[in-house]
């Protein structure tokens, strides 16, 4: 019995300070229905990272999962590309502000 399609998102890790958890920033670009202008939307998801391999700046694929905690309902499926150390420093500064 299938329970429906599992949602997936691709985003960038912006925080890895928690144990077995990362915060992933997902950017969506959509066109306005009437004015056709591109609108950028950011969403932050807390995802479960069992192995703890994700670092700041990595692009990851996250999948919808069972609730792990109050706010954590996503899990890291795989790391698509490793982030560079320079990108990580820039992301940390942006998150701190």
Secondary structure, DSSP 4 states (H G I P E B T S, - for coil): ----PPPEEEEEEEE--STTEEEEEEEEEEE-TTT--EEEEEEEEEEE-SS----TT-EEEEEE-S--SSS--EEEEEEEEPPPHHHHHHHHHHHH-
